[in-house]
Amino acid sequence: MEHMAEYITVARVGDIPLGGALQVEVGDNPISIWNVKGAFYAIDDTCTHEEAYLSEGEVIDDCCAMCPLHGSEFDLATGAARCLPATEPVRTYPVRVEGDEVQIEIS
């Protein structure tokens, strides 16, 4: 049986500053929603190197989240770790905007 994607509303467009991020909780999981030039991305908010919230960092090169603790960079589209000290990727989530609601797909 095929699983239907379920989207949940996590924020409003105006809640997420341009060039910044907002942390939301889905269950017990912190997820950061990023607004890069009006495009939205969602990734797990905890750096895979050490316990730090990526949403407290900044966007680098319009494509990566930089960890505020040690400077690891994660590709917002793929979750890939782009530089040390992190080597493990973060999970990404499909994002859609319905009206002014930012929604992410959860499984």
C-alpha positions as CSV (number, residue, x, y, z in Angstrom):
1,M,0.0,0.0,0.0
2,E,1.4,3.4,-1.0
3,H,2.0,5.9,1.8
4,M,0.5,9.3,1.2
5,A,2.7,12.3,2.1
6,E,1.4,14.2,5.0
7,Y,2.2,17.9,5.2
8,I,1.9,19.9,8.5
9,T,1.9,23.6,8.9
10,V,4.9,24.7,11.0
11,A,5.0,28.5,10.5
12,R,3.8,31.5,8.5
13,V,5.9,33.0,5.8
14,G,6.3,36.2,7.8
15,D,7.7,34.2,10.8
16,I,10.9,33.3,9.0
17,P,13.2,36.3,8.3
18,L,14.7,36.6,4.9
19,G,18.2,35.1,5.1
20,G,17.4,33.5,8.4
21,A,15.8,30.5,10.1
22,L,13.2,29.6,12.6
23,Q,13.3,26.5,14.8
24,V,10.1,24.5,15.1
25,E,9.4,21.3,17.1
26,V,7.8,18.4,15.4
27,G,7.2,15.8,18.1
28,D,10.5,15.8,20.0
29,N,12.5,16.8,16.9
30,P,13.8,20.3,16.4
31,I,13.7,21.3,12.8
32,S,14.9,24.5,11.3
33,I,13.0,26.3,8.5
34,W,15.2,28.6,6.3
35,N,14.2,31.4,4.1
36,V,16.8,32.0,1.4
37,K,15.7,34.6,-1.1
38,G,12.1,33.6,-0.6
39,A,12.7,29.9,-1.1
40,F,12.1,27.7,2.0
41,Y,14.2,24.8,3.2
42,A,13.7,22.5,6.2
43,I,16.5,20.4,7.9
44,D,17.0,18.8,11.2
45,D,18.2,21.6,13.4
46,T,20.8,19.8,15.4
47,C,24.4,19.7,14.0
48,T,25.6,16.1,13.4
49,H,29.0,17.0,14.9
50,E,28.0,18.4,18.3
51,E,24.9,19.5,20.0
52,A,24.3,22.9,18.5
53,Y,21.2,24.4,16.8
54,L,21.9,25.3,13.2
55,S,19.1,27.8,13.3
56,E,21.3,29.9,15.5
57,G,23.9,30.1,12.7
58,E,23.7,31.8,9.4
59,V,23.2,31.2,5.7
60,I,26.4,30.9,3.7
61,D,26.5,31.3,-0.2
62,D,22.7,31.3,-0.3
63,C,22.8,27.5,-0.1
64,C,24.3,26.3,3.3
65,A,23.5,26.6,7.0
66,M,26.6,27.3,9.0
67,C,26.7,25.8,12.5
68,P,27.4,28.6,15.1
69,L,29.6,26.3,17.3
70,H,32.4,25.1,15.0
71,G,31.5,26.3,11.5
72,S,30.3,23.1,9.9
73,E,28.3,23.9,6.8
74,F,25.2,21.9,5.6
75,D,23.6,22.1,2.2
76,L,20.1,23.2,2.7
77,A,18.8,21.3,-0.3
78,T,20.5,18.0,0.3
79,G,21.5,18.0,3.9
80,A,25.1,17.1,3.0
81,A,27.9,18.2,5.3
82,R,30.0,20.5,3.2
83,C,33.0,21.0,5.5
84,L,34.6,19.7,8.6
85,P,34.3,19.1,11.5
86,A,30.9,17.6,10.6
87,T,30.9,14.5,8.3
88,E,27.4,13.2,8.6
89,P,24.5,14.8,6.8
90,V,21.4,16.3,8.4
91,R,17.9,15.1,7.3
92,T,16.0,17.3,4.9
93,Y,12.2,17.7,4.6
94,P,10.1,18.7,1.6
95,V,8.6,22.1,2.0
96,R,5.6,23.8,0.4
97,V,3.9,27.1,0.9
98,E,0.1,27.1,0.9
99,G,-1.2,30.7,1.1
100,D,1.0,32.1,3.9
101,E,1.5,28.8,5.6
102,V,4.9,27.1,5.5
103,Q,4.3,23.3,5.5
104,I,6.8,20.4,5.7
105,E,6.3,16.8,4.8
106,I,6.6,14.3,7.6
107,S,6.6,10.6,7.4
